[in-house]
Amino acid sequence: MIALPTCLIPVALPMPATLGAVNVYLVRGPNGAALVDTGMDDASSRTALVAALAAYGLSLGDLGAVVCTHYHPDHCGLGATFVDAGAEVMMSAVDTASLAAFFDDPASDSRRSTFFGRHRVPAEFEERVTAMFPFFRSLQEPFRPTRTIADGEIVNLAGITFEVLHTPGHTRGHVCLLEPESGVLLTGDHVTPGEATHVSMREEAIGADPLGAFLESLERVRALGPRVGLSGHGEPIPDTAIRADEILRHHAARIARVAASLEPLPVGAYDLCLKVFGERRKALARWLAMSQTLAYLEHLVAEGRAIEVAIEHGLAYRSRG
Ligand SMILES: [Zn+2]
């Protein structure tokens, strides 16, 4: 068992369908209580959160502050509930903008499915993926955070100070929170104990190499070497530097596989995705594989190891040789 500071209490909340569970963290300090991440806007998740708070004599309205590590629904799904209850709800400026775009521009769903109209995907893939986004939107209350937070900022949660680390990659505005006293890092989805962190290609990240940003911010966490990592998913991470290193090596191996799949003649990203990840039955798994493949390709292009080629109705990739 890893000893956690008594001020930080992990609360595992269920997610619908087969999405598993998300951890949120209750912070109890001299000035009351706060929360890091919220869980989804889903009845069973809300019930579990209310019950967990009640065990400490707290209700949703007692939390003075809420930090959302990033804008995904499992991390800020109940944002409006807490804003309405009078809490200070914090998120990075970049993810605040991404969250707004997710709600304000539902037409972007079909753009996300065809990967911004730049990549040829089968019609059946496009249809199934486009149908997926309204479901995710239903798990998220629309809201505007009341405060934006940035790298290096100190936030006070219930009388305990945390340092904000901007850790882009999983999302462009993802943040981790360091509690310097105990050496605990709240890692959100930046460092996870199970599957290696997912890095998507997003429309706003075109030309920005999100995987490169992720690897850099993961190096930063490795160098920082927090004693314990508390992740958005799974058990506490006993040595965050070692786990960061494993994730770095996982992505390095995948990047090498994508690079090895390139040919002198242009190949579409969808075909490269099938070569590297294989067929995936579920729409979400296929979309994640494709967006990750694009993140690898964008990284290889940024490093000068792949060439992006315009073909009819989109883009393809070829090796340098
Ligand atoms: Zn996430």
py3Dmol code that shows the C-alpha trace and the ligand (Angstrom):
import py3Dmol

protein = """\
ATOM      1  CA  MET A   1       0.000   0.000   0.000  1.00  0.00           C
ATOM      2  CA  ILE A   2       1.260   3.442  -0.908  1.00  0.00           C
ATOM      3  CA  ALA A   3       0.912   5.963   1.917  1.00  0.00           C
ATOM      4  CA  LEU A   4      -1.083   8.958   0.737  1.00  0.00           C
ATOM      5  CA  PRO A   5      -1.286  12.254   2.609  1.00  0.00           C
ATOM      6  CA  THR A   6      -4.517  12.339   4.613  1.00  0.00           C
ATOM      7  CA  CYS A   7      -5.554  15.559   2.850  1.00  0.00           C
ATOM      8  CA  LEU A   8      -5.931  13.711  -0.488  1.00  0.00           C
ATOM      9  CA  ILE A   9      -8.708  11.158  -0.809  1.00  0.00           C
ATOM     10  CA  PRO A  10      -9.168   9.223  -4.070  1.00  0.00           C
ATOM     11  CA  VAL A  11     -12.789   8.637  -5.086  1.00  0.00           C
ATOM     12  CA  ALA A  12     -13.419   6.191  -7.953  1.00  0.00           C
ATOM     13  CA  LEU A  13     -16.544   7.059  -9.946  1.00  0.00           C
ATOM     14  CA  PRO A  14     -18.244   4.764 -12.474  1.00  0.00           C
ATOM     15  CA  MET A  15     -18.571   5.651 -16.146  1.00  0.00           C
ATOM     16  CA  PRO A  16     -21.398   4.382 -18.383  1.00  0.00           C
ATOM     17  CA  ALA A  17     -21.171   1.678 -21.067  1.00  0.00           C
ATOM     18  CA  THR A  18     -17.807  -0.067 -20.920  1.00  0.00           C
ATOM     19  CA  LEU A  19     -15.788   3.043 -20.201  1.00  0.00           C
ATOM     20  CA  GLY A  20     -14.549   1.856 -16.783  1.00  0.00           C
ATOM     21  CA  ALA A  21     -14.010   4.293 -13.913  1.00  0.00           C
ATOM     22  CA  VAL A  22     -12.450   7.667 -13.298  1.00  0.00           C
ATOM     23  CA  ASN A  23     -10.711   8.820 -10.130  1.00  0.00           C
ATOM     24  CA  VAL A  24     -11.458  12.231  -8.711  1.00  0.00           C
ATOM     25  CA  TYR A  25      -9.623  13.533  -5.639  1.00  0.00           C
ATOM     26  CA  LEU A  26     -11.197  15.094  -2.590  1.00  0.00           C
ATOM     27  CA  VAL A  27      -8.882  17.604  -0.914  1.00  0.00           C
ATOM     28  CA  ARG A  28      -9.572  18.208   2.789  1.00  0.00           C
ATOM     29  CA  GLY A  29      -7.619  20.998   4.418  1.00  0.00           C
ATOM     30  CA  PRO A  30      -7.740  23.668   7.124  1.00  0.00           C
ATOM     31  CA  ASN A  31     -10.097  25.772   4.991  1.00  0.00           C
ATOM     32  CA  GLY A  32     -12.671  23.152   4.063  1.00  0.00           C
ATOM     33  CA  ALA A  33     -12.818  20.890   1.028  1.00  0.00           C
ATOM     34  CA  ALA A  34     -12.064  21.012  -2.692  1.00  0.00           C
ATOM     35  CA  LEU A  35     -12.093  18.586  -5.593  1.00  0.00           C
ATOM     36  CA  VAL A  36      -9.753  17.727  -8.434  1.00  0.00           C
ATOM     37  CA  ASP A  37     -11.805  16.529 -11.442  1.00  0.00           C
ATOM     38  CA  THR A  38     -15.531  15.811 -11.214  1.00  0.00           C
ATOM     39  CA  GLY A  39     -16.551  12.609 -13.000  1.00  0.00           C
ATOM     40  CA  MET A  40     -19.166  12.523 -15.755  1.00  0.00           C
ATOM     41  CA  ASP A  41     -22.623  14.035 -15.887  1.00  0.00           C
ATOM     42  CA  ASP A  42     -24.189  10.629 -15.347  1.00  0.00           C
ATOM     43  CA  ALA A  43     -26.686   9.549 -12.675  1.00  0.00           C
ATOM     44  CA  SER A  44     -24.629   6.678 -11.229  1.00  0.00           C
ATOM     45  CA  SER A  45     -21.461   8.781 -11.171  1.00  0.00           C
ATOM     46  CA  ARG A  46     -23.225  11.670  -9.444  1.00  0.00           C
ATOM     47  CA  THR A  47     -24.768   9.300  -6.859  1.00  0.00           C
ATOM     48  CA  ALA A  48     -21.345   7.767  -6.124  1.00  0.00           C
ATOM     49  CA  LEU A  49     -19.774  11.225  -5.706  1.00  0.00           C
ATOM     50  CA  VAL A  50     -22.564  12.428  -3.390  1.00  0.00           C
ATOM     51  CA  ALA A  51     -22.175   9.253  -1.265  1.00  0.00           C
ATOM     52  CA  ALA A  52     -18.385   9.641  -1.083  1.00  0.00           C
ATOM     53  CA  LEU A  53     -18.694  13.264   0.039  1.00  0.00           C
ATOM     54  CA  ALA A  54     -21.396  12.359   2.581  1.00  0.00           C
ATOM     55  CA  ALA A  55     -18.965   9.943   4.243  1.00  0.00           C
ATOM     56  CA  TYR A  56     -16.973  13.073   5.219  1.00  0.00           C
ATOM     57  CA  GLY A  57     -20.073  15.087   6.169  1.00  0.00           C
ATOM     58  CA  LEU A  58     -19.894  17.038   2.916  1.00  0.00           C
ATOM     59  CA  SER A  59     -22.328  17.810   0.122  1.00  0.00           C
ATOM     60  CA  LEU A  60     -21.699  19.063  -3.428  1.00  0.00           C
ATOM     61  CA  GLY A  61     -22.265  22.667  -2.253  1.00  0.00           C
ATOM     62  CA  ASP A  62     -19.482  22.447   0.359  1.00  0.00           C
ATOM     63  CA  LEU A  63     -16.619  22.365  -2.126  1.00  0.00           C
ATOM     64  CA  GLY A  64     -15.024  25.788  -2.359  1.00  0.00           C
ATOM     65  CA  ALA A  65     -12.883  25.020  -5.396  1.00  0.00           C
ATOM     66  CA  VAL A  66     -12.689  22.486  -8.216  1.00  0.00           C
ATOM     67  CA  VAL A  67      -9.737  22.027 -10.562  1.00  0.00           C
ATOM     68  CA  CYS A  68     -10.340  20.192 -13.847  1.00  0.00           C
ATOM     69  CA  THR A  69      -7.114  18.684 -15.187  1.00  0.00           C
ATOM     70  CA  HIS A  70      -8.554  18.799 -18.714  1.00  0.00           C
ATOM     71  CA  TYR A  71     -11.765  19.223 -20.661  1.00  0.00           C
ATOM     72  CA  HIS A  72     -12.785  15.582 -21.214  1.00  0.00           C
ATOM     73  CA  PRO A  73     -16.242  14.678 -19.791  1.00  0.00           C
ATOM     74  CA  ASP A  74     -14.915  12.267 -17.161  1.00  0.00           C
ATOM     75  CA  HIS A  75     -12.810  15.099 -15.709  1.00  0.00           C
ATOM     76  CA  CYS A  76     -15.186  18.062 -15.844  1.00  0.00           C
ATOM     77  CA  GLY A  77     -18.615  16.571 -16.600  1.00  0.00           C
ATOM     78  CA  LEU A  78     -20.190  18.176 -13.513  1.00  0.00           C
ATOM     79  CA  GLY A  79     -18.588  21.589 -14.032  1.00  0.00           C
ATOM     80  CA  ALA A  80     -21.912  23.447 -14.198  1.00  0.00           C
ATOM     81  CA  THR A  81     -23.133  21.805 -10.979  1.00  0.00           C
ATOM     82  CA  PHE A  82     -20.132  23.220  -9.122  1.00  0.00           C
ATOM     83  CA  VAL A  83     -20.268  26.641 -10.796  1.00  0.00           C
ATOM     84  CA  ASP A  84     -23.956  26.871  -9.839  1.00  0.00           C
ATOM     85  CA  ALA A  85     -23.118  25.813  -6.287  1.00  0.00           C
ATOM     86  CA  GLY A  86     -20.720  28.767  -6.024  1.00  0.00           C
ATOM     87  CA  ALA A  87     -17.389  26.932  -6.306  1.00  0.00           C
ATOM     88  CA  GLU A  88     -14.405  28.410  -8.070  1.00  0.00           C
ATOM     89  CA  VAL A  89     -14.007  26.049 -11.037  1.00  0.00           C
ATOM     90  CA  MET A  90     -10.575  26.128 -12.689  1.00  0.00           C
ATOM     91  CA  MET A  91      -9.219  24.864 -16.009  1.00  0.00           C
ATOM     92  CA  SER A  92      -6.453  25.971 -18.364  1.00  0.00           C
ATOM     93  CA  ALA A  93      -7.354  28.658 -20.900  1.00  0.00           C
ATOM     94  CA  VAL A  94      -6.594  26.345 -23.830  1.00  0.00           C
ATOM     95  CA  ASP A  95      -8.885  23.569 -22.584  1.00  0.00           C
ATOM     96  CA  THR A  96     -11.550  26.126 -21.686  1.00  0.00           C
ATOM     97  CA  ALA A  97     -11.540  27.082 -25.377  1.00  0.00           C
ATOM     98  CA  SER A  98     -11.593  23.407 -26.479  1.00  0.00           C
ATOM     99  CA  LEU A  99     -14.574  22.755 -24.190  1.00  0.00           C
ATOM    100  CA  ALA A 100     -16.422  25.744 -25.612  1.00  0.00           C
ATOM    101  CA  ALA A 101     -15.741  24.555 -29.175  1.00  0.00           C
ATOM    102  CA  PHE A 102     -17.076  21.085 -28.319  1.00  0.00           C
ATOM    103  CA  PHE A 103     -20.444  22.625 -27.377  1.00  0.00           C
ATOM    104  CA  ASP A 104     -20.637  25.651 -29.627  1.00  0.00           C
ATOM    105  CA  ASP A 105     -19.804  23.836 -32.857  1.00  0.00           C
ATOM    106  CA  PRO A 106     -21.617  20.453 -32.994  1.00  0.00           C
ATOM    107  CA  ALA A 107     -21.060  20.463 -36.763  1.00  0.00           C
ATOM    108  CA  SER A 108     -17.456  19.721 -35.894  1.00  0.00           C
ATOM    109  CA  ASP A 109     -18.476  16.103 -35.126  1.00  0.00           C
ATOM    110  CA  SER A 110     -18.340  15.068 -38.772  1.00  0.00           C
ATOM    111  CA  ARG A 111     -15.058  16.969 -39.207  1.00  0.00           C
ATOM    112  CA  ARG A 112     -13.619  14.979 -36.300  1.00  0.00           C
ATOM    113  CA  SER A 113     -14.774  11.718 -37.917  1.00  0.00           C
ATOM    114  CA  THR A 114     -13.079  12.421 -41.222  1.00  0.00           C
ATOM    115  CA  PHE A 115     -10.123  13.892 -39.387  1.00  0.00           C
ATOM    116  CA  PHE A 116     -10.824  17.413 -40.503  1.00  0.00           C
ATOM    117  CA  GLY A 117     -11.693  16.385 -44.045  1.00  0.00           C
ATOM    118  CA  ARG A 118      -8.000  15.779 -44.686  1.00  0.00           C
ATOM    119  CA  HIS A 119      -7.965  11.982 -44.517  1.00  0.00           C
ATOM    120  CA  ARG A 120      -9.916   9.441 -46.489  1.00  0.00           C
ATOM    121  CA  VAL A 121     -11.802   7.093 -44.148  1.00  0.00           C
ATOM    122  CA  PRO A 122     -14.456   4.507 -45.097  1.00  0.00           C
ATOM    123  CA  ALA A 123     -18.032   5.877 -45.067  1.00  0.00           C
ATOM    124  CA  GLU A 124     -19.057   3.302 -42.452  1.00  0.00           C
ATOM    125  CA  PHE A 125     -16.264   4.507 -40.131  1.00  0.00           C
ATOM    126  CA  GLU A 126     -17.284   8.123 -40.610  1.00  0.00           C
ATOM    127  CA  GLU A 127     -20.935   7.329 -39.836  1.00  0.00           C
ATOM    128  CA  ARG A 128     -20.263   5.326 -36.689  1.00  0.00           C
ATOM    129  CA  VAL A 129     -17.733   7.794 -35.326  1.00  0.00           C
ATOM    130  CA  THR A 130     -19.928  10.832 -36.005  1.00  0.00           C
ATOM    131  CA  ALA A 131     -22.744   9.124 -34.045  1.00  0.00           C
ATOM    132  CA  MET A 132     -20.402   8.736 -31.055  1.00  0.00           C
ATOM    133  CA  PHE A 133     -19.888  12.422 -30.202  1.00  0.00           C
ATOM    134  CA  PRO A 134     -23.458  13.319 -29.139  1.00  0.00           C
ATOM    135  CA  PHE A 135     -23.151  10.490 -26.585  1.00  0.00           C
ATOM    136  CA  PHE A 136     -19.994  12.078 -25.133  1.00  0.00           C
ATOM    137  CA  ARG A 137     -21.648  15.488 -25.180  1.00  0.00           C
ATOM    138  CA  SER A 138     -24.530  13.993 -23.142  1.00  0.00           C
ATOM    139  CA  LEU A 139     -22.028  13.115 -20.386  1.00  0.00           C
ATOM    140  CA  GLN A 140     -20.875  16.684 -19.989  1.00  0.00           C
ATOM    141  CA  GLU A 141     -22.685  19.710 -18.592  1.00  0.00           C
ATOM    142  CA  PRO A 142     -22.023  22.806 -20.705  1.00  0.00           C
ATOM    143  CA  PHE A 143     -20.268  25.404 -18.562  1.00  0.00           C
ATOM    144  CA  ARG A 144     -17.557  28.031 -18.479  1.00  0.00           C
ATOM    145  CA  PRO A 145     -14.879  27.636 -15.799  1.00  0.00           C
ATOM    146  CA  THR A 146     -14.795  30.623 -13.444  1.00  0.00           C
ATOM    147  CA  ARG A 147     -10.988  30.881 -13.479  1.00  0.00           C
ATOM    148  CA  THR A 148      -8.248  29.875 -15.880  1.00  0.00           C
ATOM    149  CA  ILE A 149      -4.971  28.496 -14.534  1.00  0.00           C
ATOM    150  CA  ALA A 150      -1.528  28.405 -16.128  1.00  0.00           C
ATOM    151  CA  ASP A 151       1.858  26.743 -15.708  1.00  0.00           C
ATOM    152  CA  GLY A 152       3.702  27.718 -12.526  1.00  0.00           C
ATOM    153  CA  GLU A 153       0.619  29.181 -10.864  1.00  0.00           C
ATOM    154  CA  ILE A 154      -0.053  28.316  -7.239  1.00  0.00           C
ATOM    155  CA  VAL A 155      -3.610  27.345  -6.419  1.00  0.00           C
ATOM    156  CA  ASN A 156      -4.985  27.117  -2.938  1.00  0.00           C
ATOM    157  CA  LEU A 157      -7.354  24.195  -2.429  1.00  0.00           C
ATOM    158  CA  ALA A 158      -8.997  24.076   0.998  1.00  0.00           C
ATOM    159  CA  GLY A 159      -5.949  25.834   2.482  1.00  0.00           C
ATOM    160  CA  ILE A 160      -3.375  23.553   0.846  1.00  0.00           C
ATOM    161  CA  THR A 161      -1.143  24.907  -1.900  1.00  0.00           C
ATOM    162  CA  PHE A 162      -0.608  23.103  -5.196  1.00  0.00           C
ATOM    163  CA  GLU A 163       1.605  24.074  -8.117  1.00  0.00           C
ATOM    164  CA  VAL A 164       0.102  23.932 -11.610  1.00  0.00           C
ATOM    165  CA  LEU A 165       2.160  22.147 -14.269  1.00  0.00           C
ATOM    166  CA  HIS A 166       1.056  22.598 -17.872  1.00  0.00           C
ATOM    167  CA  THR A 167       1.469  19.123 -19.399  1.00  0.00           C
ATOM    168  CA  PRO A 168       0.197  19.292 -22.988  1.00  0.00           C
ATOM    169  CA  GLY A 169      -0.297  16.150 -25.073  1.00  0.00           C
ATOM    170  CA  HIS A 170      -3.384  14.235 -23.963  1.00  0.00           C
ATOM    171  CA  THR A 171      -5.121  17.568 -24.474  1.00  0.00           C
ATOM    172  CA  ARG A 172      -3.388  20.799 -25.421  1.00  0.00           C
ATOM    173  CA  GLY A 173      -4.245  22.470 -22.128  1.00  0.00           C
ATOM    174  CA  HIS A 174      -3.875  19.490 -19.767  1.00  0.00           C
ATOM    175  CA  VAL A 175      -2.523  20.345 -16.308  1.00  0.00           C
ATOM    176  CA  CYS A 176      -1.104  18.293 -13.430  1.00  0.00           C
ATOM    177  CA  LEU A 177      -1.083  19.517  -9.828  1.00  0.00           C
ATOM    178  CA  LEU A 178       1.941  19.081  -7.544  1.00  0.00           C
ATOM    179  CA  GLU A 179       1.567  19.074  -3.780  1.00  0.00           C
ATOM    180  CA  PRO A 180       5.188  19.943  -2.901  1.00  0.00           C
ATOM    181  CA  GLU A 181       4.937  19.057   0.807  1.00  0.00           C
ATOM    182  CA  SER A 182       4.147  15.375   0.161  1.00  0.00           C
ATOM    183  CA  GLY A 183       5.675  15.082  -3.315  1.00  0.00           C
ATOM    184  CA  VAL A 184       2.357  13.868  -4.728  1.00  0.00           C
ATOM    185  CA  LEU A 185       1.505  14.711  -8.317  1.00  0.00           C
ATOM    186  CA  LEU A 186      -2.130  14.624  -9.414  1.00  0.00           C
ATOM    187  CA  THR A 187      -1.502  13.460 -12.960  1.00  0.00           C
ATOM    188  CA  GLY A 188      -4.955  13.517 -14.575  1.00  0.00           C
ATOM    189  CA  ASP A 189      -4.585  11.547 -17.817  1.00  0.00           C
ATOM    190  CA  HIS A 190      -0.984  12.660 -18.398  1.00  0.00           C
ATOM    191  CA  VAL A 191       0.551   9.677 -16.580  1.00  0.00           C
ATOM    192  CA  THR A 192      -1.647   6.625 -16.110  1.00  0.00           C
ATOM    193  CA  PRO A 193      -0.707   3.270 -14.559  1.00  0.00           C
ATOM    194  CA  GLY A 194      -2.540   1.088 -17.078  1.00  0.00           C
ATOM    195  CA  GLU A 195      -2.577   1.768 -20.780  1.00  0.00           C
ATOM    196  CA  ALA A 196      -0.077   4.317 -22.073  1.00  0.00           C
ATOM    197  CA  THR A 197      -1.503   7.814 -22.321  1.00  0.00           C
ATOM    198  CA  HIS A 198      -3.542   8.465 -25.445  1.00  0.00           C
ATOM    199  CA  VAL A 199      -2.427  11.384 -27.609  1.00  0.00           C
ATOM    200  CA  SER A 200      -4.928  12.482 -30.249  1.00  0.00           C
ATOM    201  CA  MET A 201      -4.539  14.521 -33.345  1.00  0.00           C
ATOM    202  CA  ARG A 202      -6.955  17.431 -33.060  1.00  0.00           C
ATOM    203  CA  GLU A 203      -7.974  19.999 -35.603  1.00  0.00           C
ATOM    204  CA  GLU A 204      -6.436  22.821 -33.586  1.00  0.00           C
ATOM    205  CA  ALA A 205      -3.182  20.820 -33.320  1.00  0.00           C
ATOM    206  CA  ILE A 206      -2.554  20.578 -37.080  1.00  0.00           C
ATOM    207  CA  GLY A 207       1.064  21.517 -37.629  1.00  0.00           C
ATOM    208  CA  ALA A 208       1.689  21.679 -33.872  1.00  0.00           C
ATOM    209  CA  ASP A 209       3.006  18.147 -33.191  1.00  0.00           C
ATOM    210  CA  PRO A 210       0.914  17.215 -30.116  1.00  0.00           C
ATOM    211  CA  LEU A 211       2.914  14.017 -29.600  1.00  0.00           C
ATOM    212  CA  GLY A 212       6.162  16.016 -29.485  1.00  0.00           C
ATOM    213  CA  ALA A 213       4.578  18.287 -26.851  1.00  0.00           C
ATOM    214  CA  PHE A 214       3.427  15.240 -24.905  1.00  0.00           C
ATOM    215  CA  LEU A 215       6.862  13.578 -24.924  1.00  0.00           C
ATOM    216  CA  GLU A 216       8.432  16.838 -23.755  1.00  0.00           C
ATOM    217  CA  SER A 217       5.991  17.318 -20.893  1.00  0.00           C
ATOM    218  CA  LEU A 218       6.395  13.662 -19.917  1.00  0.00           C
ATOM    219  CA  GLU A 219      10.189  14.159 -19.796  1.00  0.00           C
ATOM    220  CA  ARG A 220       9.507  17.085 -17.486  1.00  0.00           C
ATOM    221  CA  VAL A 221       7.499  14.898 -15.098  1.00  0.00           C
ATOM    222  CA  ARG A 222      10.189  12.203 -15.244  1.00  0.00           C
ATOM    223  CA  ALA A 223      12.849  14.769 -14.299  1.00  0.00           C
ATOM    224  CA  LEU A 224      10.659  16.137 -11.510  1.00  0.00           C
ATOM    225  CA  GLY A 225      10.365  12.588 -10.094  1.00  0.00           C
ATOM    226  CA  PRO A 226       7.302  13.012  -7.863  1.00  0.00           C
ATOM    227  CA  ARG A 227       7.144  10.477  -5.030  1.00  0.00           C
ATOM    228  CA  VAL A 228       3.655   9.300  -5.942  1.00  0.00           C
ATOM    229  CA  GLY A 229       1.402   9.874  -8.945  1.00  0.00           C
ATOM    230  CA  LEU A 230      -2.355   9.962  -8.480  1.00  0.00           C
ATOM    231  CA  SER A 231      -3.918   9.374 -11.840  1.00  0.00           C
ATOM    232  CA  GLY A 232      -7.363   9.915 -13.305  1.00  0.00           C
ATOM    233  CA  HIS A 233      -7.588   6.176 -13.917  1.00  0.00           C
ATOM    234  CA  GLY A 234      -6.284   3.187 -11.968  1.00  0.00           C
ATOM    235  CA  GLU A 235      -4.253   2.734  -8.802  1.00  0.00           C
ATOM    236  CA  PRO A 236      -1.697   5.189  -7.351  1.00  0.00           C
ATOM    237  CA  ILE A 237       1.616   5.152  -9.220  1.00  0.00           C
ATOM    238  CA  PRO A 238       4.426   4.294  -6.775  1.00  0.00           C
ATOM    239  CA  ASP A 239       7.239   5.802  -8.839  1.00  0.00           C
ATOM    240  CA  THR A 240       6.038   8.335 -11.351  1.00  0.00           C
ATOM    241  CA  ALA A 241       9.461   8.755 -12.978  1.00  0.00           C
ATOM    242  CA  ILE A 242       9.647   5.026 -13.786  1.00  0.00           C
ATOM    243  CA  ARG A 243       6.096   5.026 -15.169  1.00  0.00           C
ATOM    244  CA  ALA A 244       6.820   8.146 -17.254  1.00  0.00           C
ATOM    245  CA  ASP A 245       9.850   6.341 -18.642  1.00  0.00           C
ATOM    246  CA  GLU A 246       7.756   3.276 -19.575  1.00  0.00           C
ATOM    247  CA  ILE A 247       5.249   5.474 -21.425  1.00  0.00           C
ATOM    248  CA  LEU A 248       8.076   7.263 -23.246  1.00  0.00           C
ATOM    249  CA  ARG A 249       9.468   3.905 -24.364  1.00  0.00           C
ATOM    250  CA  HIS A 250       6.016   2.654 -25.424  1.00  0.00           C
ATOM    251  CA  HIS A 251       5.517   5.664 -27.687  1.00  0.00           C
ATOM    252  CA  ALA A 252       9.076   5.464 -29.031  1.00  0.00           C
ATOM    253  CA  ALA A 253       8.399   1.848 -30.084  1.00  0.00           C
ATOM    254  CA  ARG A 254       5.097   2.830 -31.731  1.00  0.00           C
ATOM    255  CA  ILE A 255       6.704   5.778 -33.535  1.00  0.00           C
ATOM    256  CA  ALA A 256       9.330   3.343 -34.863  1.00  0.00           C
ATOM    257  CA  ARG A 257       6.558   0.982 -36.051  1.00  0.00           C
ATOM    258  CA  VAL A 258       4.728   3.754 -37.884  1.00  0.00           C
ATOM    259  CA  ALA A 259       8.004   4.938 -39.429  1.00  0.00           C
ATOM    260  CA  ALA A 260       8.757   1.360 -40.561  1.00  0.00           C
ATOM    261  CA  SER A 261       5.273   1.109 -42.154  1.00  0.00           C
ATOM    262  CA  LEU A 262       5.923   4.051 -44.453  1.00  0.00           C
ATOM    263  CA  GLU A 263       6.769   3.308 -48.043  1.00  0.00           C
ATOM    264  CA  PRO A 264       8.399   5.303 -50.821  1.00  0.00           C
ATOM    265  CA  LEU A 265       4.921   5.677 -52.395  1.00  0.00           C
ATOM    266  CA  PRO A 266       2.250   7.640 -50.494  1.00  0.00           C
ATOM    267  CA  VAL A 267      -0.017   5.625 -48.163  1.00  0.00           C
ATOM    268  CA  GLY A 268      -3.151   7.020 -46.487  1.00  0.00           C
ATOM    269  CA  ALA A 269      -3.236   7.407 -42.704  1.00  0.00           C
ATOM    270  CA  TYR A 270      -6.229   5.007 -42.438  1.00  0.00           C
ATOM    271  CA  ASP A 271      -4.279   2.206 -44.133  1.00  0.00           C
ATOM    272  CA  LEU A 272      -1.236   2.926 -41.979  1.00  0.00           C
ATOM    273  CA  CYS A 273      -3.495   2.797 -38.907  1.00  0.00           C
ATOM    274  CA  LEU A 274      -4.747  -0.681 -39.897  1.00  0.00           C
ATOM    275  CA  LYS A 275      -1.158  -1.814 -40.412  1.00  0.00           C
ATOM    276  CA  VAL A 276       0.013  -0.568 -37.019  1.00  0.00           C
ATOM    277  CA  PHE A 277      -3.066  -1.107 -34.800  1.00  0.00           C
ATOM    278  CA  GLY A 278      -4.982  -3.823 -36.723  1.00  0.00           C
ATOM    279  CA  GLU A 279      -8.785  -3.901 -37.206  1.00  0.00           C
ATOM    280  CA  ARG A 280     -10.793  -2.626 -34.254  1.00  0.00           C
ATOM    281  CA  ARG A 281     -14.475  -3.434 -33.944  1.00  0.00           C
ATOM    282  CA  LYS A 282     -15.669  -0.632 -31.663  1.00  0.00           C
ATOM    283  CA  ALA A 283     -16.066   2.835 -33.168  1.00  0.00           C
ATOM    284  CA  LEU A 284     -14.339   4.532 -30.215  1.00  0.00           C
ATOM    285  CA  ALA A 285     -11.329   2.189 -30.368  1.00  0.00           C
ATOM    286  CA  ARG A 286     -11.010   2.750 -34.128  1.00  0.00           C
ATOM    287  CA  TRP A 287     -11.262   6.510 -33.758  1.00  0.00           C
ATOM    288  CA  LEU A 288      -8.644   6.511 -30.984  1.00  0.00           C
ATOM    289  CA  ALA A 289      -6.306   4.342 -33.080  1.00  0.00           C
ATOM    290  CA  MET A 290      -6.705   6.615 -36.088  1.00  0.00           C
ATOM    291  CA  SER A 291      -6.211   9.846 -34.138  1.00  0.00           C
ATOM    292  CA  GLN A 292      -3.146   8.397 -32.447  1.00  0.00           C
ATOM    293  CA  THR A 293      -1.745   7.257 -35.808  1.00  0.00           C
ATOM    294  CA  LEU A 294      -2.145  10.827 -37.058  1.00  0.00           C
ATOM    295  CA  ALA A 295      -0.328  12.132 -33.974  1.00  0.00           C
ATOM    296  CA  TYR A 296       2.571   9.759 -34.772  1.00  0.00           C
ATOM    297  CA  LEU A 297       2.576  10.832 -38.425  1.00  0.00           C
ATOM    298  CA  GLU A 298       2.494  14.533 -37.540  1.00  0.00           C
ATOM    299  CA  HIS A 299       5.444  13.891 -35.198  1.00  0.00           C
ATOM    300  CA  LEU A 300       7.409  12.057 -37.906  1.00  0.00           C
ATOM    301  CA  VAL A 301       6.713  14.926 -40.326  1.00  0.00           C
ATOM    302  CA  ALA A 302       7.860  17.470 -37.695  1.00  0.00           C
ATOM    303  CA  GLU A 303      11.043  15.454 -37.218  1.00  0.00           C
ATOM    304  CA  GLY A 304      11.644  15.270 -40.959  1.00  0.00           C
ATOM    305  CA  ARG A 305      11.265  11.476 -40.973  1.00  0.00           C
ATOM    306  CA  ALA A 306       8.063  11.395 -43.074  1.00  0.00           C
ATOM    307  CA  ILE A 307       6.687  13.478 -45.899  1.00  0.00           C
ATOM    308  CA  GLU A 308       3.073  14.609 -46.130  1.00  0.00           C
ATOM    309  CA  VAL A 309       1.772  14.411 -49.678  1.00  0.00           C
ATOM    310  CA  ALA A 310      -1.400  15.963 -51.128  1.00  0.00           C
ATOM    311  CA  ILE A 311      -3.450  13.341 -52.979  1.00  0.00           C
ATOM    312  CA  GLU A 312      -6.940  13.521 -54.463  1.00  0.00           C
ATOM    313  CA  HIS A 313      -9.395  14.386 -51.634  1.00  0.00           C
ATOM    314  CA  GLY A 314      -6.798  14.551 -48.917  1.00  0.00           C
ATOM    315  CA  LEU A 315      -3.375  13.698 -47.614  1.00  0.00           C
ATOM    316  CA  ALA A 316      -1.090  10.691 -47.580  1.00  0.00           C
ATOM    317  CA  TYR A 317       2.369   9.976 -46.187  1.00  0.00           C
ATOM    318  CA  ARG A 318       5.567   8.545 -47.553  1.00  0.00           C
ATOM    319  CA  SER A 319       9.023   7.742 -46.292  1.00  0.00           C
ATOM    320  CA  ARG A 320      11.890  10.104 -46.967  1.00  0.00           C
ATOM    321  CA  GLY A 321      13.899   7.561 -48.951  1.00  0.00           C
TER     322      GLY A 321
END
"""
ligand_1 = """\
1
ZN
Zn -8.853 12.442 -20.899
"""
view = py3Dmol.view(width=600, height=400)
view.addModel(protein, "pdb")
view.setStyle({"model": 0}, {"cartoon": {"style": "trace"}})
view.addModel(ligand_1, "xyz")
view.setStyle({"model": 1}, {"stick": {}})
view.zoomTo()
view.show()
